[in-house]
Amino acid sequence: MQWLENIRNKPHEAKVRLIWIAAGIAIVLLVIVWLLVGQMKLDPNQSFIRTMTERIGHPGKTFPKLFNRE
C-alpha cells in the first residue's frame, strides 16, 4: 500500500490530474468494448451463452467486420 501513501502525499492538483487520467482510460476502454460488442452478430434462435461458446476460437464469426478482408 506504499503507492496509496504516495498518492495521498501528492498535492491536490496532482491528485485531480490522476483522477482525470483514470477517467479517460476508463472511457477509452468502455468505447472499445462498446465498438466490439456492437459489431457482433448474434443468432436470435440461440441464447447468448450458447452462441458465444460456439464461437470461442472463431473470432471471424464473432466479429465479422473486423476480420473481413473485402
Rosetta silent file (secondary structure, phi, psi, omega in degrees, C-alpha in Angstrom):
SEQUENCE: MQWLENIRNKPHEAKVRLIWIAAGIAIVLLVIVWLLVGQMKLDPNQSFIRTMTERIGHPGKTFPKLFNRE
SCORE:     score description
SCORE:     0.000 S_00000001
   1 L     0.000   16.532  177.911    0.000    0.000    0.000 S_00000001
   2 H   -62.953  -37.384 -178.850    3.018    2.221   -0.418 S_00000001
   3 H   -65.055  -32.111  178.072    1.628    3.566   -3.704 S_00000001
   4 H   -67.984  -40.537  176.513   -1.537    4.698   -1.911 S_00000001
   5 H   -64.274  -38.188  177.585    0.505    6.671    0.600 S_00000001
   6 H   -62.252  -40.623  178.439    2.453    8.246   -2.266 S_00000001
   7 H   -67.569  -41.094  179.687   -0.816    9.390   -3.864 S_00000001
   8 H   -62.931  -30.847 -177.941   -2.119   10.734   -0.548 S_00000001
   9 L   -83.627   -7.644  179.969    1.043   12.779   -0.100 S_00000001
  10 L   -75.084  156.468  176.110    0.773   14.444   -3.515 S_00000001
  11 L   -66.861  162.368 -175.967   -0.644   17.969   -3.843 S_00000001
  12 H   -56.591  -42.271 -178.160   -4.328   18.404   -4.690 S_00000001
  13 H   -61.817  -38.578  179.255   -3.627   19.340   -8.324 S_00000001
  14 H   -67.955  -38.078  178.221   -1.668   16.122   -8.898 S_00000001
  15 H   -66.241  -40.995  178.331   -4.477   14.031   -7.390 S_00000001
  16 H   -63.999  -40.388  177.781   -7.054   15.714   -9.637 S_00000001
  17 H   -61.656  -42.007  178.202   -4.824   15.067  -12.663 S_00000001
  18 H   -63.614  -38.675  178.428   -4.596   11.367  -11.726 S_00000001
  19 H   -63.944  -43.248  179.249   -8.387   11.158  -11.432 S_00000001
  20 H   -65.470  -38.257  177.478   -8.817   12.691  -14.910 S_00000001
  21 H   -64.406  -45.023  179.051   -6.258   10.301  -16.383 S_00000001
  22 H   -63.409  -40.728  178.307   -8.008    7.306  -14.794 S_00000001
  23 H   -64.963  -40.672  178.087  -11.397    8.531  -16.044 S_00000001
  24 H   -62.825  -42.852  178.253  -10.002    8.992  -19.555 S_00000001
  25 H   -63.603  -42.170  179.046   -8.561    5.479  -19.601 S_00000001
  26 H   -62.716  -40.971  179.416  -11.880    4.053  -18.371 S_00000001
  27 H   -64.786  -43.440  179.403  -13.784    5.911  -21.109 S_00000001
  28 H   -61.288  -44.821  179.263  -11.412    4.668  -23.817 S_00000001
  29 H   -63.030  -42.451  179.049  -11.761    1.072  -22.604 S_00000001
  30 H   -64.728  -38.762  178.235  -15.564    1.319  -22.476 S_00000001
  31 H   -65.933  -40.448  178.198  -15.715    2.750  -26.005 S_00000001
  32 H   -62.247  -46.024  178.801  -13.503   -0.071  -27.314 S_00000001
  33 H   -63.044  -41.468  179.412  -15.721   -2.696  -25.665 S_00000001
  34 H   -60.888  -43.465  179.301  -18.832   -0.915  -26.982 S_00000001
  35 H   -65.087  -41.972 -179.933  -17.464   -0.936  -30.542 S_00000001
  36 H   -66.386  -44.894 -178.468  -16.532   -4.615  -30.378 S_00000001
  37 H   -69.233  -33.257  179.602  -19.849   -5.716  -28.901 S_00000001
  38 H   -66.813  -21.852 -179.726  -21.775   -3.536  -31.357 S_00000001
  39 L   -92.011   -6.585 -178.094  -20.258   -5.431  -34.289 S_00000001
  40 L   -72.111  139.657  174.693  -21.171   -8.898  -33.019 S_00000001
  41 L  -105.338  112.379 -178.470  -23.814  -10.787  -34.942 S_00000001
  42 L   -98.923  145.813  177.479  -25.842  -12.911  -32.544 S_00000001
  43 L   -81.605  118.216 -177.090  -28.070  -15.775  -33.593 S_00000001
  44 L   -70.059  -15.735 -179.701  -31.619  -14.909  -32.456 S_00000001
  45 L   -84.594   -9.617 -178.479  -32.576  -18.590  -32.296 S_00000001
  46 L  -121.321  164.292  176.180  -29.979  -19.382  -29.620 S_00000001
  47 L   -75.801  160.077 -179.972  -29.121  -17.995  -26.214 S_00000001
  48 H   -59.677  -44.206 -177.729  -26.264  -15.535  -25.847 S_00000001
  49 H   -62.852  -45.637 -178.859  -24.186  -18.014  -23.810 S_00000001
  50 H   -64.825  -42.523  178.912  -24.588  -20.820  -26.355 S_00000001
  51 H   -60.278  -45.616 -178.259  -23.744  -18.510  -29.260 S_00000001
  52 H   -67.943  -37.464  179.925  -20.585  -17.262  -27.541 S_00000001
  53 H   -68.873  -32.784  177.425  -19.426  -20.760  -26.531 S_00000001
  54 H   -70.543  -26.920 -175.012  -19.799  -21.998  -30.102 S_00000001
  55 H   -95.643   -4.085  178.462  -17.768  -19.056  -31.398 S_00000001
  56 L   -62.424  129.426 -176.853  -14.850  -19.237  -28.975 S_00000001
  57 L    91.674   -5.570  179.325  -11.781  -19.765  -31.089 S_00000001
  58 L  -126.681   72.505 -176.942  -13.521  -18.357  -34.185 S_00000001
  59 H   -64.353  -22.258  177.396  -13.109  -14.563  -33.981 S_00000001
  60 H   -66.356  -29.539  177.058  -14.099  -14.247  -37.637 S_00000001
  61 H   -79.886  -37.870 -176.215  -17.604  -15.444  -36.740 S_00000001
  62 H   -74.352  -43.080 -178.756  -17.935  -13.294  -33.655 S_00000001
  63 L  -123.362   73.743 -173.284  -16.594  -10.052  -35.159 S_00000001
  64 L   -64.519  -32.938 -178.557  -17.073  -10.435  -38.933 S_00000001
  65 L   -70.650  -28.787  179.622  -16.485   -6.768  -39.780 S_00000001
  66 L   -73.377  -31.917 -173.329  -13.124   -6.760  -38.023 S_00000001
  67 L  -109.338   12.598  178.958  -11.808   -9.788  -39.886 S_00000001
  68 L   -84.338  123.568 -176.190  -13.412   -9.165  -43.294 S_00000001
  69 L   -97.512    6.162 -178.595  -10.708   -8.612  -45.928 S_00000001
  70 L   -81.704    0.000    0.000  -13.017   -7.497  -48.735 S_00000001
